[in-house]
């Protein structure tokens, strides 16, 4: 209920399980007693940017026993002397005021996460699902990559085999060629010998 021109909480429905309430940038100046009645389990309340001018206006928040974080940023009451000390004294149950504790330490991220989880549901479900999806995609990618590499390896082996066979074929061809030459030379010598024999006969 941010910036909707809200000036009163009188018509706020009963929300006993609500833990985080955003009422920033409205026109609320008081009447916060209804919050303790309608939303008794609030742990976080944002009233920044409203018309709260006096500390007495937030006094009813004492009844919100579980309230841990209160935001009054940009409200006129923040201009009061010893504003922070006065609020922590008035509301001893709160730990953080305007995002900082009494020692001026900022709200840790874990606090913000827990507040969001209270609104959104069980913590970490969405992140776990996303992680699982990523893992599944990654594993599929690995399988494809592995089979692809294996296929390449097989192909390389086949290529190597073809290359060896080609070399063997060339060697066989060379051997055949040499044998043919040897036979040809043998026949030539035989013819030469025959010719010599013929010449001797003629003599």
Backbone as CSV, one residue per row, in Angstrom:
resi,resn,N_x,N_y,N_z,CA_x,CA_y,CA_z,C_x,C_y,C_z
1,UNK,0.850,-1.198,0.000,0.000,0.000,0.000,0.883,1.246,0.000
2,UNK,1.688,1.354,-1.034,2.635,2.466,-1.148,2.052,3.561,-2.027
3,UNK,2.101,4.784,-1.522,1.703,5.970,-2.296,0.302,5.839,-2.901
4,UNK,-0.679,5.549,-2.043,-2.062,5.439,-2.518,-2.970,6.487,-1.847
5,UNK,-2.344,7.486,-1.218,-3.104,8.559,-0.583,-3.809,8.130,0.695
6,UNK,-3.309,7.084,1.323,-3.939,6.564,2.534,-3.694,7.518,3.712
7,UNK,-4.766,7.902,4.413,-4.630,8.819,5.554,-5.067,8.184,6.864
8,UNK,-5.737,7.028,6.772,-6.226,6.365,7.977,-6.107,4.846,7.824
9,UNK,-5.878,4.188,8.976,-5.788,2.727,8.976,-7.034,2.093,9.599
10,UNK,-8.080,2.898,9.751,-9.295,2.422,10.414,-9.939,1.255,9.662
11,UNK,-9.802,1.268,8.322,-10.453,0.227,7.521,-9.501,-0.929,7.173
12,UNK,-8.372,-0.954,7.820,-7.420,-2.039,7.568,-8.026,-3.366,8.008
13,UNK,-8.017,-4.387,7.138,-8.588,-5.685,7.515,-7.716,-6.390,8.546
14,UNK,-8.258,-7.381,9.180,-7.496,-8.152,10.159,-6.548,-9.101,9.434
15,UNK,-5.254,-8.944,9.716,-4.223,-9.762,9.054,-3.259,-10.288,10.124
16,UNK,-3.718,-11.251,10.914,-2.912,-11.726,12.048,-1.600,-12.399,11.658
17,UNK,-1.492,-12.916,10.419,-0.259,-13.597,10.013,0.724,-12.677,9.293
18,UNK,0.288,-11.443,9.019,1.139,-10.503,8.285,2.351,-10.109,9.127
19,UNK,3.530,-10.131,8.495,4.748,-9.800,9.231,5.459,-8.577,8.669
20,UNK,5.154,-8.235,7.421,5.814,-7.070,6.809,4.753,-6.174,6.172
21,UNK,4.774,-4.886,6.526,3.754,-3.960,6.011,4.425,-2.694,5.483
22,UNK,4.150,-2.400,4.208,4.688,-1.210,3.554,3.578,-0.160,3.444
23,UNK,3.769,0.974,4.134,2.780,2.061,4.098,3.452,3.384,3.740
24,UNK,4.560,3.319,3.028,5.332,4.529,2.731,4.625,5.446,1.741
25,UNK,4.975,6.744,1.830,4.489,7.783,0.907,2.972,7.891,0.884
26,UNK,2.383,7.898,2.052,0.948,8.153,2.181,0.738,9.417,3.026
27,UNK,-0.451,9.575,3.580,-0.761,10.775,4.366,-1.141,10.417,5.795
28,UNK,-0.585,9.354,6.315,-0.918,8.884,7.661,-0.261,9.794,8.705
29,UNK,-1.058,10.260,9.646,-0.528,11.144,10.695,-0.736,10.553,12.090
30,UNK,-1.539,9.496,12.192,-1.792,8.879,13.498,-2.706,7.676,13.322
31,UNK,-3.352,7.301,14.420,-4.281,6.166,14.357,-3.592,4.825,14.194
32,UNK,-2.339,4.743,14.704,-1.571,3.507,14.530,-1.972,2.414,15.518
33,UNK,-2.885,2.768,16.446,-3.322,1.761,17.414,-4.032,0.586,16.760
34,UNK,-4.636,0.832,15.582,-5.343,-0.250,14.884,-4.376,-1.314,14.362
35,UNK,-3.111,-0.929,14.179,-2.127,-1.904,13.695,-1.931,-3.029,14.706
36,UNK,-1.888,-2.686,15.970,-1.696,-3.703,17.006,-2.890,-4.646,17.075
37,UNK,-4.063,-4.127,16.721,-5.273,-4.959,16.754,-5.372,-5.843,15.510
38,UNK,-5.091,-5.242,14.346,-5.293,-5.968,13.078,-4.073,-6.783,12.639
39,UNK,-2.871,-6.301,12.985,-1.641,-6.980,12.531,-0.695,-7.165,13.720
40,UNK,-1.063,-7.983,14.674,-0.287,-8.102,15.920,1.086,-8.746,15.761
41,UNK,1.328,-9.426,14.641,2.600,-10.145,14.477,3.587,-9.444,13.539
42,UNK,3.375,-8.165,13.299,4.285,-7.426,12.416,5.704,-7.424,12.979
43,UNK,6.662,-7.664,12.097,8.072,-7.563,12.481,8.745,-6.399,11.760
44,UNK,8.132,-5.957,10.636,8.699,-4.853,9.853,7.577,-3.906,9.461
45,UNK,7.793,-2.595,9.709,6.780,-1.595,9.378,7.463,-0.385,8.750
46,UNK,7.036,-0.054,7.538,7.596,1.097,6.827,6.551,2.207,6.772
47,UNK,6.815,3.297,7.515,5.926,4.464,7.528,6.635,5.694,6.967
48,UNK,7.691,5.486,6.194,8.451,6.617,5.650,7.599,7.445,4.696
49,UNK,7.869,8.739,4.686,7.165,9.636,3.770,5.718,9.918,4.162
50,UNK,5.365,9.743,5.437,4.003,10.046,5.910,3.990,11.356,6.709
51,UNK,2.848,11.663,7.321,2.670,12.938,8.021,2.828,12.795,9.549
52,UNK,3.670,11.915,9.974,3.870,11.694,11.406,4.824,12.770,11.935
53,UNK,4.302,13.584,12.864,5.072,14.735,13.347,5.476,14.622,14.808
54,UNK,4.787,13.824,15.577,5.055,13.725,17.008,5.405,12.283,17.398
55,UNK,6.245,12.180,18.414,6.585,10.849,18.914,5.356,10.148,19.501
56,UNK,4.445,10.932,20.003,3.231,10.351,20.593,2.406,9.601,19.557
57,UNK,2.593,9.970,18.272,1.830,9.312,17.206,2.250,7.853,17.027
58,UNK,3.492,7.556,17.364,3.969,6.172,17.182,3.925,5.380,18.500
59,UNK,3.472,6.006,19.545,3.426,5.329,20.839,2.599,4.043,20.826
60,UNK,1.471,4.002,20.055,0.680,2.756,20.003,1.464,1.542,19.488
61,UNK,2.592,1.794,18.804,3.388,0.685,18.265,4.058,-0.126,19.379
62,UNK,3.977,0.378,20.609,4.505,-0.388,21.745,3.795,-1.739,21.876
63,UNK,2.570,-1.802,21.385,1.793,-3.042,21.488,2.169,-4.080,20.431
64,UNK,3.001,-3.673,19.491,3.489,-4.632,18.489,4.754,-5.283,19.059
65,UNK,4.560,-6.315,19.839,5.658,-6.920,20.599,6.728,-7.569,19.716
66,UNK,6.350,-7.968,18.480,7.303,-8.643,17.585,8.001,-7.689,16.626
67,UNK,7.665,-6.397,16.717,8.222,-5.423,15.774,9.732,-5.287,15.981
68,UNK,10.483,-5.512,14.912,11.945,-5.438,14.984,12.502,-4.273,14.173
69,UNK,11.796,-3.882,13.105,12.312,-2.847,12.216,11.221,-1.825,11.904
70,UNK,11.552,-0.540,12.108,10.598,0.541,11.857,11.282,1.595,11.002
71,UNK,10.570,2.044,9.969,11.126,3.060,9.077,10.235,4.295,9.098
72,UNK,10.808,5.417,9.559,10.082,6.695,9.604,10.794,7.752,8.763
73,UNK,11.609,7.312,7.842,12.394,8.231,7.012,11.475,9.216,6.285
74,UNK,11.908,10.483,6.229,11.168,11.565,5.557,9.879,11.966,6.279
75,UNK,9.663,11.484,7.487,8.547,11.967,8.307,9.049,13.172,9.123
76,UNK,8.158,14.111,9.437,8.559,15.301,10.186,9.141,14.963,11.552
77,UNK,8.720,13.851,12.121,9.185,13.479,13.453,10.699,13.243,13.494
78,UNK,11.287,12.950,12.367,12.735,12.671,12.341,13.564,13.920,12.591
79,UNK,12.934,15.094,12.504,13.661,16.346,12.739,13.739,16.686,14.230
80,UNK,13.054,15.931,15.074,13.048,16.201,16.524,14.418,15.944,17.132
81,UNK,14.708,16.672,18.237,15.976,16.476,18.948,16.030,15.060,19.523
82,UNK,17.188,14.458,19.426,17.382,13.098,19.957,16.311,12.129,19.430
83,UNK,15.966,12.326,18.163,14.907,11.509,17.548,15.167,10.015,17.706
84,UNK,16.365,9.585,17.317,16.647,8.147,17.331,16.631,7.586,18.756
85,UNK,17.305,8.270,19.645,17.336,7.792,21.032,15.936,7.738,21.628
86,UNK,15.135,8.742,21.287,13.775,8.798,21.835,12.918,7.643,21.322
87,UNK,13.059,7.317,20.033,12.269,6.224,19.460,12.698,4.883,20.061
88,UNK,14.005,4.661,20.166,14.487,3.394,20.757,14.043,3.267,22.217
89,UNK,13.943,4.404,22.898,13.493,4.368,24.289,11.987,4.105,24.371
90,UNK,11.252,4.715,23.432,9.797,4.559,23.408,9.398,3.150,22.969
91,UNK,10.157,2.616,22.020,9.846,1.288,21.461,11.045,0.363,21.674
92,UNK,11.230,-0.126,22.881,12.420,-0.943,23.195,12.504,-2.253,22.425
93,UNK,11.380,-2.719,21.842,11.409,-4.003,21.133,12.049,-3.900,19.750
94,UNK,12.130,-2.688,19.170,12.675,-2.590,17.807,14.207,-2.638,17.845
95,UNK,14.758,-3.221,16.806,16.207,-3.361,16.681,16.753,-2.353,15.668
96,UNK,15.970,-2.123,14.591,16.424,-1.232,13.522,15.437,-0.085,13.324
97,UNK,15.989,1.141,13.234,15.205,2.332,12.948,15.783,2.997,11.712
98,UNK,14.944,3.143,10.688,15.379,3.727,9.414,16.587,2.979,8.833
99,UNK,16.600,1.647,9.033,17.636,0.820,8.426,18.910,0.673,9.237
100,UNK,18.949,1.257,10.461,20.159,1.164,11.294,19.776,0.851,12.737
101,UNK,20.670,0.105,13.408,20.404,-0.192,14.808,20.917,0.948,15.698
102,UNK,20.879,0.780,17.005,21.276,1.841,17.928,22.745,2.199,17.816
103,UNK,23.543,1.235,17.322,24.979,1.472,17.161,25.303,1.973,15.751
104,UNK,24.266,2.356,14.997,24.415,2.839,13.617,24.952,1.772,12.672
105,UNK,24.692,0.518,12.993,25.020,-0.573,12.072,23.848,-0.811,11.127
106,UNK,24.130,-0.924,9.852,23.076,-1.096,8.847,22.449,-2.478,8.944
107,UNK,21.188,-2.552,8.529,20.491,-3.842,8.528,21.250,-4.808,7.619
108,UNK,21.643,-5.974,8.116,22.339,-6.951,7.251,21.403,-7.498,6.190
109,UNK,22.005,-7.989,5.099,21.196,-8.532,3.991,20.339,-9.703,4.450
110,UNK,20.836,-10.467,5.406,20.100,-11.645,5.870,18.754,-11.251,6.464
111,UNK,18.712,-10.066,7.104,17.450,-9.596,7.670,16.461,-9.288,6.550
112,UNK,16.957,-8.625,5.506,16.081,-8.290,4.384,15.570,-9.540,3.694
113,UNK,16.442,-10.519,3.542,16.053,-11.772,2.887,14.951,-12.455,3.679
114,UNK,15.116,-12.485,5.018,14.109,-13.163,5.833,12.777,-12.447,5.742
115,UNK,12.822,-11.112,5.647,11.568,-10.361,5.510,10.881,-10.716,4.198
116,UNK,11.679,-10.804,3.130,11.094,-11.141,1.825,10.537,-12.557,1.833
117,UNK,11.247,-13.445,2.516,10.772,-14.826,2.581,9.433,-14.913,3.306
118,UNK,9.250,-14.070,4.321,7.987,-14.083,5.062,6.831,-13.757,4.133
119,UNK,7.105,-12.880,3.162,6.035,-12.511,2.238,5.866,-13.546,1.122
120,UNK,6.997,-14.013,0.607,6.949,-14.823,-0.608,6.714,-16.303,-0.346
121,UNK,7.013,-16.776,0.838,6.815,-18.198,1.120,8.080,-18.830,1.645
122,UNK,8.194,-20.160,1.592,9.362,-20.865,2.130,10.640,-20.372,1.485
123,UNK,11.707,-20.202,2.272,12.950,-19.651,1.738,13.666,-20.604,0.811
124,UNK,14.214,-20.001,-0.269,15.140,-20.743,-1.118,14.518,-21.684,-2.127
125,UNK,13.193,-21.838,-2.188,12.590,-22.810,-3.116,12.923,-22.459,-4.556
126,UNK,12.711,-21.160,-4.891,12.918,-20.762,-6.278,14.375,-20.906,-6.674
127,UNK,15.282,-20.506,-5.757,16.696,-20.599,-6.080,17.120,-22.044,-6.294
128,UNK,16.609,-22.947,-5.435,16.963,-24.352,-5.573,16.486,-24.900,-6.906
129,UNK,15.248,-24.508,-7.293,14.717,-24.991,-8.571,15.575,-24.502,-9.718
130,UNK,15.992,-23.204,-9.649,16.822,-22.663,-10.708,18.145,-23.407,-10.780
131,UNK,18.744,-23.676,-9.595,20.010,-24.401,-9.569,19.861,-25.783,-10.196
132,UNK,18.742,-26.462,-9.870,18.517,-27.799,-10.427,18.397,-27.742,-11.932
133,UNK,17.662,-26.709,-12.428,17.512,-26.573,-13.877,18.868,-26.373,-14.532
134,UNK,19.693,-25.510,-13.897,21.008,-25.250,-14.474,21.858,-26.505,-14.486
135,UNK,21.766,-27.284,-13.379,22.542,-28.518,-13.310,22.120,-29.490,-14.401
136,UNK,20.794,-29.590,-14.605,20.302,-30.508,-15.639,20.785,-30.085,-17.006
137,UNK,20.706,-28.754,-17.276,21.163,-28.270,-18.565,22.654,-28.543,-18.740
138,UNK,23.403,-28.298,-17.648,24.846,-28.520,-17.703,25.177,-29.973,-17.984
139,UNK,24.451,-30.890,-17.320,24.754,-32.309,-17.503,24.425,-32.746,-18.922
140,UNK,23.328,-32.231,-19.463,22.986,-32.574,-20.845,24.059,-32.076,-21.791
141,UNK,24.518,-30.838,-21.513,25.566,-30.272,-22.355,26.822,-31.110,-22.307
142,UNK,27.165,-31.614,-21.100,28.361,-32.442,-20.965,28.222,-33.717,-21.774
143,UNK,27.026,-34.330,-21.701,26.820,-35.578,-22.432,26.972,-35.367,-23.919
144,UNK,26.371,-34.305,-24.421,26.453,-34.018,-25.849,27.905,-33.778,-26.240
145,UNK,28.613,-32.974,-25.416,30.004,-32.674,-25.716,30.857,-33.927,-25.722
146,UNK,30.623,-34.828,-24.757,31.408,-36.049,-24.641,31.181,-36.961,-25.838
147,UNK,29.901,-37.147,-26.189,29.597,-38.015,-27.328,30.151,-37.423,-28.618
148,UNK,30.125,-36.090,-28.681,30.646,-35.428,-29.874,32.147,-35.660,-29.993
149,UNK,32.841,-35.523,-28.849,34.285,-35.750,-28.856,34.604,-37.198,-29.196
150,UNK,33.817,-38.115,-28.600,34.039,-39.538,-28.879,33.833,-39.834,-30.353
151,UNK,32.814,-39.213,-30.905,32.521,-39.412,-32.330,33.687,-38.915,-33.170
152,UNK,34.232,-37.747,-32.762,35.369,-37.201,-33.498,36.561,-38.150,-33.421
153,UNK,36.757,-38.709,-32.181,37.870,-39.639,-31.987,37.736,-40.851,-32.887
154,UNK,36.498,-41.384,-32.952,36.231,-42.553,-33.798,36.516,-42.221,-35.253
155,UNK,36.076,-41.015,-35.630,36.263,-40.618,-37.024,37.750,-40.482,-37.336
156,UNK,38.493,-39.925,-36.365,39.925,-39.772,-36.570,40.588,-41.129,-36.750
157,UNK,40.153,-42.093,-35.898,40.721,-43.428,-36.003,40.446,-44.037,-37.368
158,UNK,39.210,-43.844,-37.844,38.855,-44.369,-39.164,39.701,-43.713,-40.241
159,UNK,39.891,-42.391,-40.091,40.700,-41.672,-41.071,42.117,-42.195,-41.078
160,UNK,42.671,-42.439,-39.854,44.026,-42.967,-39.758,44.117,-44.317,-40.463
161,UNK,43.088,-45.146,-40.274,43.066,-46.468,-40.889,43.081,-46.354,-42.402
162,UNK,42.274,-45.453,-42.924,42.225,-45.251,-44.371,43.582,-44.824,-44.882
163,UNK,44.222,-43.949,-44.138,45.517,-43.436,-44.575,46.562,-44.555,-44.628
164,UNK,46.541,-45.399,-43.608,47.479,-46.525,-43.568,47.230,-47.462,-44.741
165,UNK,45.948,-47.740,-44.974,45.608,-48.638,-46.078,46.095,-48.070,-47.400
166,UNK,45.956,-46.733,-47.549,46.396,-46.108,-48.800,47.900,-46.268,-48.961
167,UNK,48.621,-46.093,-47.820,50.072,-46.254,-47.902,50.433,-47.687,-48.308
168,UNK,49.717,-48.649,-47.698,49.984,-50.043,-48.023,49.713,-50.310,-49.501
169,UNK,48.618,-49.729,-50.004,48.295,-49.907,-51.423,49.409,-49.358,-52.293
170,UNK,49.936,-48.172,-51.884,51.005,-47.587,-52.695,52.247,-48.471,-52.672
171,UNK,52.555,-49.007,-51.474,53.729,-49.876,-51.379,53.555,-51.115,-52.254
172,UNK,52.333,-51.678,-52.204,52.079,-52.866,-53.035,52.233,-52.534,-54.503
173,UNK,51.725,-51.347,-54.883,51.839,-50.950,-56.291,53.301,-50.809,-56.682
174,UNK,54.113,-50.199,-55.737,55.534,-50.040,-56.037,56.211,-51.402,-56.191
175,UNK,55.862,-52.320,-55.264,56.453,-53.660,-55.351,56.070,-54.337,-56.662
176,UNK,54.771,-54.200,-57.022,54.339,-54.794,-58.291,55.102,-54.196,-59.458
177,UNK,55.295,-52.850,-59.379,56.018,-52.166,-60.470,57.440,-52.667,-60.574
178,UNK,58.100,-52.839,-59.406,59.477,-53.326,-59.411,59.545,-54.753,-59.974
179,UNK,58.563,-55.566,-59.586,58.543,-56.947,-60.084,58.376,-56.961,-61.596
180,UNK,57.498,-56.088,-62.096,57.275,-56.015,-63.545,58.571,-55.617,-64.244
181,UNK,59.279,-54.624,-63.648,60.527,-54.167,-64.265,61.557,-55.309,-64.286
182,UNK,61.604,-56.033,-63.144,62.575,-57.136,-63.066,62.264,-58.188,-64.130
183,UNK,60.960,-58.486,-64.263,60.584,-59.474,-65.297,60.947,-58.984,-66.688
184,UNK,60.686,-57.697,-66.907,60.978,-57.133,-68.224,62.473,-57.212,-68.511
185,UNK,63.289,-56.868,-67.475,64.736,-56.922,-67.681,65.195,-58.367,-67.933
186,UNK,64.574,-59.306,-67.195,64.926,-60.720,-67.367,64.635,-61.176,-68.794
187,UNK,63.485,-60.761,-69.297,63.114,-61.165,-70.659,64.062,-60.553,-71.683
188,UNK,64.510,-59.309,-71.378,65.394,-58.623,-72.305,66.740,-59.357,-72.379
189,UNK,67.232,-59.719,-71.158,68.486,-60.454,-71.118,68.365,-61.780,-71.892
190,UNK,67.183,-62.418,-71.690,66.978,-63.707,-72.372,67.004,-63.528,-73.882
191,UNK,66.369,-62.422,-74.326,66.352,-62.181,-75.776,67.763,-61.898,-76.282
192,UNK,68.499,-61.105,-75.475,69.873,-60.784,-75.874,70.701,-62.081,-75.981
193,UNK,70.498,-62.963,-74.991,71.234,-64.233,-75.003,70.855,-65.060,-76.224
194,UNK,69.563,-65.059,-76.553,69.103,-65.801,-77.726,69.728,-65.226,-78.985
195,UNK,69.790,-63.905,-79.052,70.351,-63.254,-80.239,71.832,-63.634,-80.390
196,UNK,72.555,-63.645,-79.275,73.952,-64.017,-79.320,74.111,-65.473,-79.826
197,UNK,73.195,-66.338,-79.303,73.242,-67.754,-79.698,72.982,-67.866,-81.223
198,UNK,72.049,-67.078,-81.712,71.767,-67.113,-83.155,72.998,-66.691,-83.938
199,UNK,73.679,-65.653,-83.424,74.854,-65.151,-84.123,75.923,-66.266,-84.180
200,UNK,76.110,-66.974,-83.091,77.100,-68.045,-83.037,76.747,-69.149,-84.060
201,UNK,75.473,-69.448,-84.166,75.043,-70.450,-85.100,75.375,-70.045,-86.525
202,UNK,75.158,-68.743,-86.765,75.432,-68.266,-88.121,76.904,-68.425,-88.469
203,UNK,77.754,-68.200,-87.547,79.194,-68.327,-87.803,79.544,-69.766,-88.075
